[in-house]
């Protein structure tokens, strides 16, 4: 069996259950970058050297370290599944993955958030409400787009996010502002449509309203590093950053964000160094008089 045949099975048995966005991304990586190099290579012939040659080919195409990582990761997943399905004996080659840091660190100050909300209010109540709602809940864009009225318990002021990015279900509690926004959209919901919609138009089809508001605020003027650019995901980072700066423990912030591990939440640790000072200062004998 060659890698192309294993990939076809992977698409049918694994990838088909993923989101359309994930399917499109994985197919793009395969068609553009992996297939031209390894498609007809027998599985038993794929060793560390073949993976290294693929990596060098991708790097020669000036792909980012993150893109190279995703391509190599896809090859590894297909090989592991093929071995799991007893299509070949293996072993799956072990190889070093490229290292990169693509974490977006930008978040908005309270004043910047107010400016952005003011711009959005001029153009769209829907995007104003979605942005304000995200500042109060930290939901991902996809979670907001897929939110339905039956996911919400208005009486107890929480909502459920089913099958999130980490394939888990979590509870998100609603404060007064978030509850008011939910009440507004539940009152005018249309059957079969997600909660956040405006006259049948879904927010993802009008994302330009948000990006235009960011542009008018000048947040990305002169910025070339995408990690420092403001996008919708910045609103989720802002939610987390405000919590940390307000004294919320990292573990709780991670839980509210739906992080699978504390490692993901640690990116915000630098925002609250005073918590570490307070922690060690609370120890017994922390102010012990010597002599």
N, C-alpha and C positions, 0 to 999 in steps of 0.2 A: 504493500500500500504506500502511495506517495502522500506527501503532505497536503496536496490539494484535495484529495479524497477525504482525508481526516478532517480537514477544515469544513468541507461540505456537511459531514456528519455533525460536527460541532455546531454549525449554524442551525441544523434541524433540531437537534436534541437539547441544546443549551441556549444558544443566542436567541432563538425564536421567542423565548419567554421574557426577554429583556425589553426595555423601553425602545421606542423607535429611534430615539436619539443615540442610544448605545449601539443599536444594530447598525445604524448609518456610519457611526464612527469606526466600528470594528471592520465593517466591509470596506470602508475607505482605506484603512491601514493595510488590509490584506491585498486589495486590488492595486493600490498605488506603490506599495513599498515591499511587501513580503513575497507575493506571488511571482514577480519578475525574477526573484533570486532563488526561491526555494520550492516553488509550486510542484515541480516534477521530481523533487528529491525523495527517494525512498525513506521512510521513517527511520529504518535501522541505520541509514547512512548519515543521519543528522547528529553530528558530534560538536564538541566545543569549537572546533576550528570552523565549521560551517556557520555557527552562530556568530563567531567573531567576524567572519567575512561579511555576514549580513550587517552587523553593527557598523563596520567600516564603510560599507556601501551607503548606509543611511546617513552617516556622519558626513560623507563626501557630498551628499545632496543638500547639506546645510540644514538638516532637520534639527530642531531644538533637542536638548537632552531629554526633555519630557516626552517628545514624540518618539524618540528612539526607545526610551523605556517602555512606552505603551506597545510598540511593535514587538519588541523582544518578549514582553510579558504575554502577548497574544500567542506567539509561537509556543511558549512554555505551557500555556493553558491547554492548547490543542494537543500537544504531545502528552501531557499528563492525562488528559481524558482518553486519548487513544490507548495508553497503557492501562488505564482503569477499565476500559471496555475490552481489553485483551486483544487489541488489534495488532499490537507488537509488544515484544518482551521488554523493550527499553534497554538500558536505563535512560531516563530523561537526562540530558546533559545538564551539568551544573555550571553556571556562568555568572560572572559579575554584572550586575545591572548598573547602568549609568546613574550617577547621583545628580540631583538637582534640587533646587529650592524654589518652587513656584508659588509659595504661599502669598496670598494677597494680605498685606498688612494695613492698608489704608482704611480708616474709618472716619466718620463725620463727627465734628463737634456739634453741640446742641445748636449753635448759631447756624452752622452750615446746613444742618437738617431742616431748620426752619426756612432757610432760603430756598432749599430744594422743594419743600412742600409748598411754598408760596408760588413757585414757578409751575408746579404740577397743577395747582388749584386753578390757574388761569386756563389750562388746556383740557383737563380731564378730572372729574370727580372720582372716576374709577381708579386712576393711577395715584391720585392723592390718597385715597383710602387704602389701597394696597400697600403703598409705601409706609404710611403711618402704621398700618397693621403689622407690617414686618418689623418696624422699629420696636413694636411692643411684644412680638412673639418670636422673632428670629427664624421664622420659617424659610426654607429654601424656595426658590421661584417655582420649581415643579410641584412642591407640596401645596403652594397657594393656588396654582392653576388647577390642580386636581381636587381641591377641597369641595365637598358636597354638603348639603344641609344635614344629611343623616350622620355626618361625622361629628356633629356638634351637639353637646349637651348644654343648652342655654341655662337650664335651671342650676346646674352645678358649676357653670362657667369653665368648661374645658372642652377641648376638641381632641379627636384621635387622628393621628397620622398613621395610616396603614402602609406597610411595605415601603418604608422610607429608603433613602439611599443605602442604608446599612441592612436592608431587608428585615427590619424589625418594626414593631408597632410601638408608638410612644404617646403619652398623654401630654398635651400642652395646655397649661392653665391660662385663663384670659383675665387681664386686668380690666378696669372700667372702660378705658379707651377702646381696647380690642373688642370688648363685649358690645359696645355701642355700634361699632362697625359691622359686627356679625349680625346684630339685630336689624340693621338697615338693609342688608342684602338678603337675609332670610325672608324679609317681608315682601320682597319683589322677585323672588327666585322663579325661574321657569323650569318646568318639568324636564328632566333629562340633561340640563345644563349644569356646569359647575357653579358654585356659589358666586364667585366673582365674575360677573359678566355685565355688559351694558347694552340693552336692547338686542341681546343675542350675540353681540360681538365679544369674543374672548380676549383677555388682556394680552396674550402672547402675539396676537395679530396686530397690536398697536404699541409694541414695545418702543417704537421710535419716539413716542411721546415722552417716555422716561429718559431715553438717551438724549433727546433734544433739550430737556430741562437741565440735565447735567451739563450739557454744552453751554447753555445760557448762563449757568452759574459759574462757568469758567474753571471748574474743578480740575480738568485734565489739560488745561492750557500749558504747553511747554513740557509736559510729562511724556517721556519716551519708554520708561519701564512699566510694563503692563501691571506689575505687582503694586504699583502706586496709583494706578488709574481707578477712578470711581466707576463702578458698574452696579447693576442691581444687587449682586452678591455683597457689595460693600455695605448694604443696609443690614444684612445678617451679621457682618463683622461689627457693625456699629452697635447693634443690640448687645452682643457679647462684650464689647469693650466698655460700654456704659455700665453693665452689670459688674464687671471686674473693678472698674474705677469707683463704683459705689460700695465696694466691700464684699460683694458676693463671692463665696469660696469657689475656686476653680472647679472642683468636683461638681458643684451644683450647676455652674455655667455649662459644663460639658453635658450634664443630664438634660438641661433645658434645650441645648442645641441638638441633642440626639447623637452626640459623638459616641463612637464605639469604644474608644480608649481615651485615657487621660492625656496621652501623647498629643492628640489632636488639639486639645484645649490648651496645652502648655504654650502655644504661640502667643497667648494673651498674658502670660505670667509677668512679662516686663512692665505691664501697665499698672501694676499694683505692688511695687517694691515695699511700700509701707506695711503691707500685710505680713511680710516676712519679719520686719522689724517688730511689729506688734506681737507676732507669735513668740519670738525669742524673749521679748520683754515681759511676757506673761508667765514665764517659768518661775517656779519657786526659787528664791535666792538670787533672782536676776539683778537685784539691787543690793546685794550683800555687802555689808561694811567690812572691809578687810582691816584687821588689826584694831 
